[in-house]
């Protein structure tokens, strides 16, 4: 995974600057990234790996508003 330095523009009309610098490509920064997928205690799908709509909206609300244009 490359590390890219971004310099934000001083005004909306100016351009941002993206730079790849060899000195930023250190093993210690890259070693901190793991492939482990955390579980989410609030998630009910896929053994805690996926958040479902039901995790945010109670079933009673969904049942009461089924078929209505709510958006």
C-alpha positions as CSV (number, residue, x, y, z in Angstrom):
1,X,0.0,0.0,0.0
2,X,1.7,3.2,-1.1
3,X,1.7,6.3,1.1
4,X,1.0,9.5,-0.8
5,X,1.4,13.0,0.6
6,X,-1.3,15.4,-0.2
7,X,-0.9,19.2,0.0
8,X,-4.2,21.0,0.1
9,X,-4.6,24.1,-2.1
10,X,-4.5,27.5,-0.5
11,X,-7.7,28.6,-2.4
12,X,-10.5,26.8,-4.3
13,X,-9.0,27.9,-7.6
14,X,-5.5,26.4,-6.8
15,X,-4.6,22.7,-7.4
16,X,-3.8,20.1,-4.7
17,X,-0.4,18.5,-4.9
18,X,0.0,14.7,-4.7
19,X,3.6,13.4,-4.0
20,X,5.0,9.9,-3.7
21,X,8.1,10.2,-1.5
22,X,10.4,7.2,-1.0
23,X,11.2,8.3,2.6
24,X,7.5,7.9,3.5
25,X,7.4,4.3,2.4
26,X,8.5,2.7,5.6
27,X,7.8,-0.8,6.7
28,X,6.6,0.2,10.2
29,X,3.7,2.2,8.8
30,X,2.7,-0.5,6.5
31,X,3.1,-3.3,9.1
32,X,0.4,-1.6,11.3
33,X,-2.3,-2.4,8.7
34,X,-3.8,-5.8,9.4
35,X,-6.1,-8.0,7.4
36,X,-8.2,-8.8,10.4
37,X,-11.9,-7.9,10.0
38,X,-13.4,-6.5,13.3
39,X,-16.9,-7.5,14.5
40,X,-19.4,-4.9,15.3
41,X,-21.5,-5.6,18.4
42,X,-24.5,-3.8,16.9
43,X,-24.4,-5.8,13.6
44,X,-26.7,-8.8,13.2
45,X,-25.8,-10.0,9.7
46,X,-23.0,-12.5,9.0
47,X,-22.1,-13.1,12.6
48,X,-21.5,-9.4,13.4
49,X,-19.7,-8.5,10.2
50,X,-22.5,-6.8,8.3
51,X,-24.8,-4.0,9.4
52,X,-28.4,-4.5,8.2
53,X,-31.2,-1.9,7.9
54,X,-32.9,-3.7,10.8
55,X,-29.9,-2.8,13.0
56,X,-30.8,0.9,12.5
57,X,-34.5,0.9,12.1
58,X,-36.7,-1.1,14.5
59,X,-38.9,-3.8,13.0
60,X,-42.0,-2.2,14.5
61,X,-41.4,1.0,12.6
62,X,-40.8,-1.0,9.3
63,X,-44.0,-2.9,9.8
64,X,-46.0,0.2,10.5
65,X,-44.7,2.0,7.4
66,X,-44.6,-0.9,5.0
67,X,-45.9,0.2,1.6
68,X,-45.8,3.9,2.3
69,X,-43.7,6.4,0.4
70,X,-41.4,7.5,3.3
71,X,-38.6,9.2,1.4
